[in-house]
């Protein structure tokens, strides 16, 4: 997270900001570990606990920590959210990826979805175990095994979508707030293969998110803003055109930082 805020166009993380990032991660892992232990008996008895693990524990932990350490989240365009229960093929959510906070604030959507994570994430205390119990997609990215990893990604993503469960992608692939990185193909391949709509989401993280005095300041902090855009069909469109449309839609409501201006 420190590297995200390193560019000169952004405020660097202060010691207070770094402490909040550290506390956020420690509490995340600790709360997820407790949640996984609470889910374990039901998992051992029934063999599945995905709904409870995601909706009761993952969502509660993510939303609670954001509200506790960062501030409130404002959601715009809620009319564009698909129903909680969707028929196959389920939609594919996509969003910009500018901070570690992105992976927490999207739980405020109160919709079920699956992430894609490296197999090694399973061993992250608490977080890996709750993700496993929630049924998220783990792929093995060992060197020399990339083709099998990609095949597994698409196979598991397609199975989820055809069962009515959405997938959530950050198509730029890595966190970057100062620059608008191009989108990779994965999310769009999945959507086009299944005929799913894409739900573009803009995540606007205030540059003061970590450094501000919240929760000890009496002043109301600027909210993190999630803007849900109208669904975009993946049918009868060229993939590059689809990527560009989604890129422009997501960034249409986000601020331009100096690094992007210089590139233009």
N, C-alpha and C positions, 0 to 999 in steps of 0.2 A: 504493500500500500504506500510505503514511503516513496517509492519510485514514481508512482502516479502523480504525486504532488511536487516532484522535483523540477519540472520545466520552469523557466523564468517567467512564463506567462501566468503561473499559478502561485498562490501562497504556499510556501513550504510548510510541512507539518511542524508545529511547535512542540516543545517537550510535553505540554498538556495534551496536544492532539495525538502524539505518539502513545501517551499513557492511555488515552481513551480507546485507541485502536487495540492496544494490548488487552485492556480490560474487556472490551467487546469480544475478542476472540476467546479469552479464558472463560468468560461467562457462557458464550455460545457452546463451547465444547463441554463445559460442565453441565449445563442445562440439557443438552442433547444426550449426554451420557445417562443422566437420571431418567430422561424420557425413554431411552432405549431399554433401560432396566425395567421400567414400568410396563413397557409393551411386551417384554419377553415372555411372561407367562401365557398371555393370549396367543402369541406366535407359536409357542411350543404345543399348545393345546389344539389350535386350529390350523396352523401352517400358514396363516396369512394375517396381517395386521396393517395392510397398506393404508387404508382409509384413515383409521384412527391415528396411525403414526404421522401421516402428513397433515391432516386437518386439525387434530387435537394438539399435537406436540410440536412438529416442525413450525407450523404457522404461528402458534402461540409464542414460541421461543423467539422467532425472527421478529415478529411485530412488537413483542414486549421489549426486546433489547434496543430496537431502533427508537422506540418511544422513550425509553429510559435514558439512553446515552446521546442521542442525536437530535430528536425532536419529532414533530408531527409530520405526517405524510398526507399530501393533498392529491386526490385523484380527479382527473378531468376526463370527460368523454366516457363516462361509465355506460352510457347507452350503447356503446360499441362492444361491450363485453358480451361474449356468447353466454348462453344459459349455463348454469352450474353443471347440469347433466346434458351432455351432447351425444348425438348419434354419430356413428362412424360415417365418414372419416372425421375425426376430431380436428379442430384448428391447430395451427402451429403458431406459438407466440415467439416474437423476435423483439429484441431491444438493444439499444446501445449499451456499451460496457465501459463505464468510466471510473468505477470504484468498487471496492469490496462490498460496499453498502448495497450495490445493485442486487446481489443475490439474496439480500434480506428484505429489501423494500417491496419486491414483487409479490411477496406473500400477502401484502395488503390487498391484492386483487381478490383474495378469497376464492380462488379457483384451483382445482387440482391440475397438476401437470407433472411431467417427469424431466429431470435434468439428465445430462450426459456427463459422466465424470471418469477420470482415470481410475483403473482398478486400485491403485495405491491409495486413493482417497479413503477407501474402506478402513485403512489403518489409522486414520486421524481420530484420536480419542473422541468418542461421543458423536461427532458429526458424521463420520463414516458409517457407524452402526445404525444411526437413525435413518440415514439415506438408504441403506440396505433394506431396512424394515419397511420403508415407504415405497420400495420397488423402483427406485431410480436406476438408470441404465449405467452399468459399469463396463468399460472397455479396456482391454489390455493393449497398451501402446509400447510394448517391448520392441527394441531395435530389431529390424529384419522381419517384423510381423505386422507391418502397417496395413497390408492388403486385408489380412484377416480381421484387423481391428475395424477398418472401414466397413467391411461386410457385416460385422457384428453390430456396428452402430446402426446401419440402415435396417437390418433385420429386426432388431429390438425396437427401434423407433417406429417402424411400420406396424409391428404387432400392437404397440401401445395405441397408435392412432386408429387402427382398425377395431380396437376394443372400445373406442370412445374416450380415451385418455389423451390429452394434449401433450406435446413436447414443447419445451422452452429452450430457445437458443439465444446466445449472444453471438451473432454472425461475424462480428469483427474478430472474435477469437481470443483477444487479450485485452486487458484493461488499459485504457488510454483516454484521459480527459482533455489533454492539450491538443490532440490531433484526431481527425476523423479518419480512422483506418478503413480501408475497403472491406466489403463484406465477402466472406468465404462462401463456398457453394453448399455446404452441408444442409442447412435449414431449408434451402430452396429445392434441393434434390428430394428431400423427404416430402415437402409439401406437394411438389409436382408429381411425384410418384404415386401419391395417395389421393390427389385431387383435393387437397385441403386448402382452406382459406388461410391466409397469413394475417395475424393480428399484430400490427406494428405498435410498439410502445416506446415513448420517449421518457427517459429517466433523467430528470434535471436535478443534479446534486449541487446544492449551494457550495461555493468555494470556502465558506466558513464552517462547513459541516462538522469537521473534527476539531478545529481550533477554538471555536466559540466557547463561552463559559457555561453553556447549557450542560447540565440541568440546574446549575447554581445561580444562574442569572434570572432576575425578575422579568427581564425583557423577553417577549415571545420570539423564538428563533424563526428565521425564514424556513418555510417547509420544504421538504423534498417533494417535487411535483412529478407525478406519473400522468402522462397524457396518453390515453388509449385512442388510437386512430381507427377509422372505419376499416373493416376487413378488406383485404386485397385478394382477389381470386388468383390462383396459380394455374388456372386452365387457359389454354389457347393464348399463351404468351411466351416469348423467348425468355430464357433464363436470365440473360444479362439485362434485358429490359426490366424483368421482374426485380432483380437485385437493385437496379438503379432507382426504380420507383419506390421501393421500400426504404432505401438509403435516404432519398430526398424527403420522404414522408416523416421518418423518424427524426431527422435533423432539422426539420422545418420549424420546430418549436424550441430548439436548444440554442444557447448562446454560442457565439463564435469567439474562440480565444485567439490570442495573438499568433500562436504557431500556425493556426489554420489560415489566418489572414495573410501571413507571409508566404505560405505555400501558394495562395491564389495570386 
